[in-house]
Amino acid sequence: MPQTYDDLTRDQLVEILKRRDRERKLGLVWERQEIEADRSINSDFLINELDEALSLGGAGRANFIVEADNYDALRWLRTTHRGAIKFIYIDPPYNSGKTAGKTFVYNDNYVDPNDDYRHSKWLEFMYQRLCLARDLMTPDGLIFVSIDDGEMARLQLLMEIIFPGNFQACLVWQTDGNSDNTAAFKVQHEYILVYSRDKTQVLPPPVIDPNIDPDASKLFNNEIRNTFVKNEARKNKPSTLTLPAGFPASFERGVIPPRSGNQYPNHAEPIIVEDFKVQKSVELYSGWQSKNLFLRFVAQEFAPVFDQEQRLTAFELDKNGAIQSFKPRAESQSHVISVIKNVGSVQKTKSDLKKIGITFDYPKPVGLIQYLLKMMPGNDFTVLDFFAGTGTTAEAVERLNQEDGGTRRWIMVSSTEATATEPDKNVCRDACARRLRLFYETQGMGIRSSRPESYGFSYDRIRRVRHSDVDEALQPDNAWRWVQYAHGIPPTSYDSNSAVQQAESANVLVFYVDRATPNAITETAKRLNGKPAVVYSWTPGRFAEIAAEKNIDLRPIPAFFADRLSR
Ligand SMILES: C[S@@+](CC[C@H](N)C(=O)[O-])C[C@H]1O[C@@H](n2cnc3c(N)ncnc32)[C@H](O)[C@@H]1O
């Protein structure tokens, strides 16, 4: 879409030119309505509203669904979860025009598959959202983005612009199930691009590809074992070594008869083992690997020694007469293969959802997302999916928590997909919330008693309001929820019998005072206990007196959030 410059001021034009000079693009150019995008960030205020009827579980729920265009949802989340999200998975519209000719909404209109600017619009749509999402990520956070052949090349260049130098992996998911039989090349894969917020903070994925057979792979051994005897004479020149008395063996007792010829190591004397130890020293002849390490091990009376990588290494004789070196494995093992297989299919997931009354075209299998989640070290972090669809990611989070006792939390964002022709359509309510409600009700009862904050979810809507209408639109209960989210506290409900709402995080006392009456101010002062406190108020000036004496951070409502929304 051509940019109209005529109605821009000189300053705005200069700003565009400066920005163009600053932001050199690597091979990817698309039509950006820069001023438009920036303007919309400041043009309105966003308000979160809880729908208790669509929520599930009790107060203090850690998980939540956000019904909104994700552009608004992400802007709102920047006020509450900036730098707080460790794992993002998204499965955006692929811009293929397959879904009844409609794929994604740009500037409140579905983009027609024949639109000449379809790729530019999709890129701009993704760019805006990914930039907001980046601000939400923790320094060690990862973002996983599903895509197919159609936009893969462009998406990767876009990701390079938003996450420069932070490429982690291009995973190929082998999509089991039907492919298009009429196509010349039967496509059976999609991609998942993985980027980090800060590459230097990322640890290796602590997971082993599920297709590796535990019985056949050394990866599952507790230690790495290697034979110390090497027979390739060219690489390891044969020499004689003494296997001293007292050398450890992996078996309690036995005799290894003399060996010669190409049976290495050669020894003229039998090796006698009693009580897991060699009884009498024996001369061995062979090629050796890391002979110096062996000699140090012997010199240290068989105490483990450090190798070049500072890993402890020990040696022992096994009952076949081989000498093995072994190193205890690091705590977690990492072996992710870039091709992902056997984690479920879209077709199967679609038919499973159909059985519970949910019709949805392209749901991802839970197994795929569960595997991606395992790539993130730790099990206590927040997961975000802002193209949530049927909420597959939330189910994967909860299933993984059940499997490994984790306390991961999730945020699912979905639009309603309502249009002028289908004004009542609500994918967020009828697919995402419905599926997750059924999941918790049928398979989450155990969580209800053991981890009540993980059971269920809040259902919040984000609504745009004009700045001039905020005072009226922002109701006390929603303001109080917002404040709690901003402090990472699973929100409790508003107590209308109390003039002061109070919550506590690990390092701060949080108050919300809707009407700063003299009583409410005295009540707040009484509750201060020496811990740093934050007081949110519509009239913070009235707290000036107590704030001067105590350690209080006063935050004006709604200005505090207006400021965070516009940054
Ligand atoms: C491919 S689906 C995701 C499916 C999901 N991974 C699952 O397993 O169910 C993409 C979803 O993004 C949603 N979506 C598209 N544009 C959106 C927007 N601007 N804001 C929020 N959601 C949007 C669509 O409604 C659709 O449900």
The ligand as an SDF file (V2000), in Angstrom:
LIG
                    3D

 27 29  0  0  0  0  0  0  0  0999 V2000
   -3.0690  -21.6460   12.9960 C   0  0  0  0  0  0  0  0  0  0  0  0
   -4.0950  -21.1140   14.2260 S   0  0  0  0  0  0  0  0  0  0  0  0
   -3.3000  -21.6360   15.6830 C   0  0  0  0  0  0  0  0  0  0  0  0
   -3.7000  -23.0170   16.0780 C   0  0  0  0  0  0  0  0  0  0  0  0
   -3.1640  -23.4470   17.3930 C   0  0  0  0  0  0  0  0  0  0  0  0
   -1.7300  -23.6150   17.3670 N   0  0  0  0  0  0  0  0  0  0  0  0
   -3.8210  -24.7320   17.8340 C   0  0  0  0  0  0  0  0  0  0  0  0
   -3.1300  -25.7290   18.0130 O   0  0  0  0  0  0  0  0  0  0  0  0
   -5.0120  -24.7470   18.0080 O   0  0  0  0  0  0  0  0  0  0  0  0
   -3.8920  -19.3900   14.2550 C   0  0  0  0  0  0  0  0  0  0  0  0
   -4.8390  -18.7070   15.2000 C   0  0  0  0  0  0  0  0  0  0  0  0
   -4.4540  -17.3500   15.3100 O   0  0  0  0  0  0  0  0  0  0  0  0
   -5.6230  -16.5900   15.4600 C   0  0  0  0  0  0  0  0  0  0  0  0
   -5.3420  -15.2080   15.0420 N   0  0  0  0  0  0  0  0  0  0  0  0
   -5.1620  -14.7410   13.7930 C   0  0  0  0  0  0  0  0  0  0  0  0
   -4.9310  -13.4180   13.8240 N   0  0  0  0  0  0  0  0  0  0  0  0
   -4.9660  -13.0480   15.1160 C   0  0  0  0  0  0  0  0  0  0  0  0
   -4.8090  -11.8250   15.7970 C   0  0  0  0  0  0  0  0  0  0  0  0
   -4.5470  -10.7250   15.1340 N   0  0  0  0  0  0  0  0  0  0  0  0
   -4.9400  -11.8100   17.1350 N   0  0  0  0  0  0  0  0  0  0  0  0
   -5.1830  -12.9450   17.8260 C   0  0  0  0  0  0  0  0  0  0  0  0
   -5.3320  -14.1410   17.2400 N   0  0  0  0  0  0  0  0  0  0  0  0
   -5.2370  -14.1880   15.9000 C   0  0  0  0  0  0  0  0  0  0  0  0
   -6.6420  -17.2580   14.6030 C   0  0  0  0  0  0  0  0  0  0  0  0
   -7.9140  -16.9980   15.1180 O   0  0  0  0  0  0  0  0  0  0  0  0
   -6.2720  -18.7270   14.7640 C   0  0  0  0  0  0  0  0  0  0  0  0
   -7.0440  -19.2970   15.7660 O   0  0  0  0  0  0  0  0  0  0  0  0
  1  2  1  0
  2  3  1  0
  2 10  1  0
  3  4  1  0
  4  5  1  0
  5  6  1  0
  5  7  1  0
  7  8  2  0
  7  9  1  0
 10 11  1  0
 11 12  1  0
 11 26  1  0
 12 13  1  0
 13 14  1  0
 13 24  1  0
 14 15  1  0
 14 23  1  0
 15 16  2  0
 16 17  1  0
 17 18  1  0
 17 23  2  0
 18 19  1  0
 18 20  2  0
 20 21  1  0
 21 22  2  0
 22 23  1  0
 24 25  1  0
 24 26  1  0
 26 27  1  0
M  CHG  2   2   1   9  -1
M  END
$$$$
